[in-house]
Amino acid sequence: MTYQEICENARKTILNCRACPECNGLGCGNTLPGPGSKAPGNGANVNWQAWKKIRLNFDTFAEDEPVDTGTELFGKHLALPLMSGPIGSMTQYSREDVTVAFNDGVMEGTAKTGTIDTFGDGIAPYVLPGALESILRHHADAIPVFNPMPNASIIRKMEPFEDHALAMCVVVDSAGLSHWKHAGDRPGSKTVADLKEIRAHTKKPFLVKGIMTVKNALQAVEAGADGIIVSNHGGRALADVPGTAEVLPEIVKAVKGQTTVIVDGGIRHGVDMVKAIAIGADAVLICRPFAVAWFGGGADGVSAYIDMLKREFTEAMYMVGARKVSDLCPEMIR
Ligand SMILES: Cc1cc2nc3c(=O)[nH]c(=O)nc-3n(C[C@H](O)[C@H](O)[C@H](O)COP(=O)(O)O)c2cc1C
């Protein structure tokens, strides 16, 4: 199954998304609820553009050895430094709530390809129990991503995952999602003390998603985060913020070695992954294309998309002179 076939298939059923050949935020604009960005709707495209502005240096003066895309993350060996992104509620793409089936399909596809799944806590009460069943069914390396609800609610939701999740994550920038403001238990901003309290309730690696400044990266480290996800929620939480590729270098400089750095936002191809890792990220997270991949081909669509990323990542690594993921470095960027 090619990515083009996946997109053609997805277009038959997916709502609010045009399953564009290149998922760059232009087709969905400010469609919210839906996969778009906060009005005026430019955020996802700003993220995508920021990666495209980065240029790579050729280096074919190297031993002609095969490329190894494997890496270690949170004590796990991965086939490539990739995570699928969380989508808390698939009602943004469909009239029926298909969130449980989506999480199941993505977990099957990521488990089959040796990568990591992350999933959202959703609004509907069946989302988290469904995800737990899928982790067990597929032996998936999966990470629940909890919206910034009151601490007691997050701590209660984490508990069933303590023995089964690879890590736990709280997404702090969901505080800015307008379409969530009507939920009963509404998301809000967190202090370092709040995050420390959540951190203390799990023995798993603890991640904070939604970091866009050095200040917040250092605060997440102070709160005990084993990993941060540099992310602006795909442009959905606040308009006119920088692309994640713009802030990644300064954040890496400030916290590298103290915490694992993951980045998302407009990463679509293996070549973008090479740029992110060369700047200093340990792994990338990709979200929207996984919705298209699942609508277009279920779990097989998901693994076909990951296989494409792996081929592209391998080729781009080879051309910048990297044979192992740890060879990727800033000198490979012009
Ligand atoms: C429809 C939709 C729903 C999302 N739901 C969540 C969520 O529940 N939790 C979360 O942390 N991020 C959520 N996100 C943000 C993504 O996980 C990711 O951070 C963002 O889309 C940027 O990645 P991308 O450009 O690859 O899509 C959602 C994004 C979309 C498009």
The ligand as an SDF file (V2000), in Angstrom:
LIG
                    3D

 31 33  0  0  0  0  0  0  0  0999 V2000
   -7.4560   16.0360   15.9060 C   0  0  0  0  0  0  0  0  0  0  0  0
   -6.3170   16.1680   16.8490 C   0  0  0  0  0  0  0  0  0  0  0  0
   -6.4710   15.7750   18.1740 C   0  0  0  0  0  0  0  0  0  0  0  0
   -5.4010   15.8760   19.0690 C   0  0  0  0  0  0  0  0  0  0  0  0
   -5.5590   15.4290   20.3500 N   0  0  0  0  0  0  0  0  0  0  0  0
   -4.5200   15.4980   21.2100 C   0  0  0  0  0  0  0  0  0  0  0  0
   -4.6380   14.9840   22.5230 C   0  0  0  0  0  0  0  0  0  0  0  0
   -5.6740   14.4560   22.9340 O   0  0  0  0  0  0  0  0  0  0  0  0
   -3.5540   15.0880   23.3430 N   0  0  0  0  0  0  0  0  0  0  0  0
   -2.3720   15.6590   22.9400 C   0  0  0  0  0  0  0  0  0  0  0  0
   -1.4110   15.7120   23.6990 O   0  0  0  0  0  0  0  0  0  0  0  0
   -2.2390   16.1410   21.6810 N   0  0  0  0  0  0  0  0  0  0  0  0
   -3.2650   16.0730   20.8280 C   0  0  0  0  0  0  0  0  0  0  0  0
   -3.1220   16.5550   19.5570 N   0  0  0  0  0  0  0  0  0  0  0  0
   -1.8400   17.1760   19.1670 C   0  0  0  0  0  0  0  0  0  0  0  0
   -0.9030   16.1760   18.5120 C   0  0  0  0  0  0  0  0  0  0  0  0
   -0.6220   15.0850   19.3340 O   0  0  0  0  0  0  0  0  0  0  0  0
    0.4190   16.8230   18.0540 C   0  0  0  0  0  0  0  0  0  0  0  0
    1.0490   17.4150   19.1640 O   0  0  0  0  0  0  0  0  0  0  0  0
    0.1980   17.8610   16.9690 C   0  0  0  0  0  0  0  0  0  0  0  0
   -0.8490   17.5210   16.1050 O   0  0  0  0  0  0  0  0  0  0  0  0
    1.4640   18.1400   16.1740 C   0  0  0  0  0  0  0  0  0  0  0  0
    1.8650   17.0550   15.4060 O   0  0  0  0  0  0  0  0  0  0  0  0
    1.5200   16.9110   13.8260 P   0  0  0  0  0  0  0  0  0  0  0  0
    1.9080   18.1980   13.1480 O   0  0  0  0  0  0  0  0  0  0  0  0
    2.3600   15.7570   13.3920 O   0  0  0  0  0  0  0  0  0  0  0  0
    0.0650   16.6650   13.7170 O   0  0  0  0  0  0  0  0  0  0  0  0
   -4.1700   16.4380   18.6490 C   0  0  0  0  0  0  0  0  0  0  0  0
   -4.0250   16.8290   17.3040 C   0  0  0  0  0  0  0  0  0  0  0  0
   -5.0670   16.6950   16.4180 C   0  0  0  0  0  0  0  0  0  0  0  0
   -4.8650   17.1140   14.9950 C   0  0  0  0  0  0  0  0  0  0  0  0
  1  2  1  0
  2  3  1  0
  2 30  2  0
  3  4  2  0
  4  5  1  0
  4 28  1  0
  5  6  2  0
  6  7  1  0
  6 13  1  0
  7  8  2  0
  7  9  1  0
  9 10  1  0
 10 11  2  0
 10 12  1  0
 12 13  2  0
 13 14  1  0
 14 15  1  0
 14 28  1  0
 15 16  1  0
 16 17  1  0
 16 18  1  0
 18 19  1  0
 18 20  1  0
 20 21  1  0
 20 22  1  0
 22 23  1  0
 23 24  1  0
 24 25  2  0
 24 26  1  0
 24 27  1  0
 28 29  2  0
 29 30  1  0
 30 31  1  0
M  END
$$$$
